């Protein structure tokens, strides 16, 4: 693929140190693939705010893809599965309404604890998921319109 891409990358700030790894993995993979891509990063307070920003960015016509990354954990206080479902449904709605591909790097583990072992695992996993998102962006960008 030789065409240039502009990608919006939205990151939720809950567990920012972990979520930010998705952007690092994404950028590293974009470079490895030899893609000509400008990746513009945007921060939002939490996962719930991602669909609205994704929609606003997609509607600008500036971005060929939007990627949204968040870590939605079960903190025992609220039903994180409701938040996760709302976010994923919202992101799907955005791509269907705008015809701009939206990719989710939003993880919703049931057993996340802020221990060293879990933090290390999810930090590494977000790098991997960011890399996978770059592959998906490249694949979708290469599809005939």
Secondary structure by P-SEA (a helix, b strand, c coil): ccbbbbbbbbbbcccccccaaaaaaaaaaaaaaccbbbbbbbbcccccaaaaaaaaaaacccccbbbbbbbbcccccccaaaaaaaaaaaaaaaaaacccbbbbcbbbbccccccaaaaaaaaaaaaaaaaaaaaaaaaaaaccc
